[in-house]
Amino acid sequence: QIIGAMHSTRLMSAEACSIQIARRIGAECFNLHAPAVLSSPQLAKALKHEPAIKAQLERLKTMDIVLFSAGDCSQTTHMVAAGIASPADMKEAQALGASGIVCSRFIDANGRQLEIKLNERLIAIDVDTMLHTNKRIMVVAGMAKLEAVKAALKGNLVTHLVLDETLARALMKS
């Protein structure tokens, strides 16, 4: 699990997803026992220094494979629906040129992580840590995520890509 826990009415919890995927492929699963987003930077910093959470975050630096998706930067994106980002966070990211979201991190058109205030409250893998993982598998569906996919590819965040047919055709045309 590369993002802390969150509430979502759209998707299963990150914990449940990571456990199920690990079981199906015979991998070892390590859950990140912390919220995805905290109410203050101070609380996030304190939790990141708790020995159990610190060890879990350190483990992210030794992964062989990372499986993730990408999100769009609309006001209805999963980040807002799950309560990770607020509409104000979205506006800040959009003003800085956000093209997509990977692992709760906003990226620009070149796939670089944007430094926004929300980052200080997140407990999740960052883009630099992802880039040090040998195999980075991105799975995405939906045309709304085309710009996010293009940005992730431009930033070399992806080594393996799984798309729905419509999105794949649109990507090939762009």
Disulfide bonds with the S-S distance in Angstrom:
none
